[in-house]
């Protein structure tokens, strides 16, 4: 509110609002070196990832719902089971959840790994 009053009530996107100013950063050599090292490490890590897409067409969301199961829960359990079958252990998983329909809604995290999901795997 202070900003709106300061600029004559101009809201973001309003022509009366102040123009954005590009920020210039002057990091020291140590920070630039750390950034370069992090970039190299992430490039090496993500360069070692294999991704493959498979299409499953035997049934879809309608059939899963007919069985009384949430398609989202089905997909979460499929991913947890696949991970367990490949690596032999369960890990904590999460998915994003939008609460935008609520006052001040935002993205929240749902932790889908549970005692029951571990028992299923």
Long-range contacts (C-beta under 8 A, 24 or more apart in sequence): 73-112, 76-112, 76-117, 77-117, 77-120, 80-112, 80-113, 80-117, 80-120, 80-121, 81-120, 81-121, 84-121, 85-121, 90-117, 90-118, 90-121
